[in-house]
């Protein structure tokens, strides 16, 4: 029997007892859910024999189950009944199934099946991963080093790029949904999981309830407003994830107004000298955290290429001067120009347009190389 007894408040995301009638943090009424341990031993829809509880989240429970006909083990996500009470919620589940089926990428979890059982339980069967979430890693040893964070960012960007090309926005990217799959060599492969509130780019944009779905701590300002959301909202969320991973601090305060208005401090303001980030990495993170989508990198592919370049320099596989465009000051034409330590920005940084982001890197100056060499 599982000892898991907590879930997330459907209103504020706070941790509450799974059988609570109201959230102790915000007071929002809750629909008590069945204890996940009670599912052990059941066979869902005649296809999945449930063996173990893997976790409980804001939308449902995740079990390890055995496919009756095939005999292999899968991860089985069962949504809480409250997420099928309205047409909107049923449409969200259908979108999750469609979105997952359209994705096939090394950095995105594979989904095998999605349906609603005869008893009305909505479920999704996906590959069973061996490893842990980024949240678990950060709980154990945050802040992590720049090299490790950049390696994770490269693979997250690759997975996001695949999703965005399939016209899917994750909308709830956070450490819980970044899984670090253990590889035979002892390293790990990043897998993006839980597209439970992902939305098609061609979905009904007039539905404000849909636009506001997400976890406030990682939501882009435009998502907080309930306005139109595009792939750059996922880049903002990744910026928040990396900021926290590197500094062990929140990027902004805990309120909606803080997310929408508070400009994050440069990460190096909160790090000792021996943990200081390379200025290009700091500048890139601040650009991803820009309040206006137009001031962020235009795509996950562009952001991923920047992380790859930073990684190559940190490994000594590329000359430092190739990062000169990332070190350029505001308005100098660099693709990620912006404020860096030691002073926090007094106003939202103004970035170049799409053409500059996608343009060829400017010629490298000798002075830039000297600046980097002295860092």
C-alpha positions, -999 to 999 in steps of 0.1 A, spaced: 0 0 0 14 34 -10 20 60 16 14 88 -8 -14 110 6 -7 145 -9 -19 162 -41 -19 197 -54 -47 222 -50 -65 227 -83 -67 264 -76 -33 276 -62 -11 245 -66 -3 242 -29 2 208 -13 -29 194 4 -41 160 17 -56 140 -11 -89 136 9 -91 172 20 -123 191 15 -106 225 12 -71 239 6 -55 251 38 -36 277 19 -62 294 -3 -95 280 11 -106 267 -23 -130 238 -21 -116 204 -31 -132 173 -43 -118 145 -21 -100 119 -43 -97 82 -38 -64 72 -21 -40 60 -48 -30 29 -28 -66 16 -33 -58 12 -70 -31 -14 -64 -43 -48 -78 -69 -34 -101 -70 -41 -138 -80 -9 -156 -101 -12 -187 -92 -49 -189 -57 -39 -202 -35 -26 -174 -28 -45 -141 -18 -18 -116 12 -28 -95 27 3 -78 21 40 -71 48 62 -87 34 96 -78 5 120 -74 3 153 -91 -22 182 -96 -40 164 -124 -39 127 -114 -20 97 -102 8 78 -119 11 40 -115 35 13 -127 13 -12 -145 17 -43 -166 0 -46 -199 -21 -77 -197 -17 -88 -234 19 -78 -239 33 -85 -204 56 -54 -203 54 -26 -178 43 9 -185 36 41 -166 -1 46 -163 -14 81 -156 -50 82 -143 -67 117 -142 -87 127 -112 -125 126 -119 -128 163 -114 -109 168 -147 -137 152 -167 -166 171 -153 -170 197 -180 -167 198 -218 -135 219 -214 -119 193 -192 -128 165 -216 -114 185 -244 -81 190 -225 -78 153 -220 -84 147 -257 -58 173 -266 -33 156 -243 -38 123 -261 -36 138 -295 -6 159 -286 13 129 -271 5 107 -301 19 133 -325 53 135 -307 82 112 -313 115 124 -300 143 111 -278 137 139 -253 99 134 -250 83 105 -232 66 80 -256 28 75 -252 13 42 -262 -24 46 -254 -50 70 -241 -87 63 -234 -116 65 -210 -125 32 -193 -160 18 -191 -160 31 -155 -152 66 -166 -115 67 -156 -94 87 -181 -59 73 -185 -28 75 -205 -2 47 -209 34 57 -216 69 44 -214 81 36 -179 113 55 -172 141 47 -149 155 77 -131 141 108 -113 127 142 -119 148 173 -120 127 184 -90 141 155 -70 177 163 -82 174 199 -72 159 191 -38 190 170 -31 218 192 -43 207 226 -57 223 248 -68 239 227 -96 269 237 -117 267 256 -150 279 227 -170 252 203 -157 225 230 -161 235 237 -197 236 200 -206 200 197 -193 189 229 -211 203 216 -245 181 185 -243 150 203 -230 153 227 -259 155 198 -283 123 183 -269 105 216 -269 116 222 -305 101 189 -315 68 198 -297 66 233 -311 72 219 -346 42 197 -340 22 227 -330 22 219 -293 30 242 -264 37 224 -231 23 252 -209 34 236 -177 72 231 -180 86 228 -145 112 206 -127 85 180 -120 80 176 -157 117 173 -166 126 136 -161 163 125 -160 163 90 -174 193 69 -163 215 57 -191 237 26 -191 268 47 -190 257 63 -157 246 96 -173 211 106 -181 188 116 -209 163 143 -204 126 134 -211 98 159 -211 67 145 -195 32 154 -187 17 174 -215 -15 172 -195 -24 208 -201 -5 212 -234 -25 230 -260 -26 230 -298 -16 262 -314 -48 260 -335 -70 254 -304 -98 277 -293 -78 308 -281 -109 325 -269 -112 302 -239 -97 322 -211 -99 294 -186 -77 273 -209 -51 301 -213 -47 304 -175 -39 268 -169 -4 262 -156 18 266 -125 21 302 -115 57 300 -104 68 290 -140 41 308 -160 50 335 -185 35 369 -179 13 367 -209 0 333 -196 -9 349 -163 -29 375 -181 -49 348 -199 -38 362 -232 -26 343 -263 4 320 -256 30 309 -281 61 287 -278 81 315 -262 61 309 -230 78 276 -227 112 293 -231 102 316 -202 94 286 -181 127 270 -189 144 302 -179 127 301 -145 137 264 -141 174 271 -149 175 302 -128 163 282 -98 186 253 -106 216 276 -107 209 299 -78 184 280 -56 163 311 -56 129 320 -72 132 342 -103 103 364 -90 80 368 -61 51 345 -54 22 367 -67 7 372 -101 18 408 -101 54 397 -93 55 373 -122 41 400 -145 62 429 -134 92 420 -112 125 419 -132 147 390 -120 181 399 -105 211 388 -125 219 353 -112 255 361 -104 243 386 -77 233 356 -57 263 333 -63 298 333 -46 328 341 -68 337 304 -74 302 297 -87 298 327 -110 281 319 -143 298 328 -176 284 362 -186 269 348 -219 249 322 -199 237 349 -175 227 371 -203 208 343 -221 189 334 -190 178 370 -185 167 372 -221 146 340 -217 130 357 -186 121 389 -205 85 400 -198 77 406 -234 78 375 -257 94 395 -284 125 401 -262 130 364 -257 148 340 -281 124 334 -310 124 296 -307 136 266 -288 159 258 -316 177 292 -314 180 290 -276 193 254 -279 220 265 -304 231 292 -279 233 267 -251 254 244 -274 278 272 -281 282 280 -244 287 243 -236 314 240 -262 333 270 -248 330 258 -212 344 224 -223 373 240 -241 361 227 -275 356 262 -290 375 295 -286 360 319 -260 357 346 -286 328 329 -304 307 341 -274 313 377 -281 278 383 -296 264 371 -263 285 395 -243 275 425 -264 258 453 -245 222 465 -251 217 477 -286 250 464 -299 235 439 -321 243 407 -303 215 380 -303 212 379 -266 224 413 -255 211 424 -221 221 434 -186 245 413 -166 259 415 -131 267 432 -108 237 456 -111 201 444 -116 182 460 -144 160 490 -135 137 484 -164 127 456 -187 156 449 -211 148 458 -246 159 432 -271 164 431 -308 138 418 -332 134 385 -348 158 393 -377 187 399 -353 180 367 -334 180 347 -365 208 366 -382 244 354 -386 266 362 -356 284 394 -359 321 394 -365 342 387 -334 363 415 -321 397 412 -304 385 431 -274 357 406 -268 382 378 -266 403 397 -241 372 404 -220 364 367 -219 399 357 -212 400 378 -181 368 363 -167 
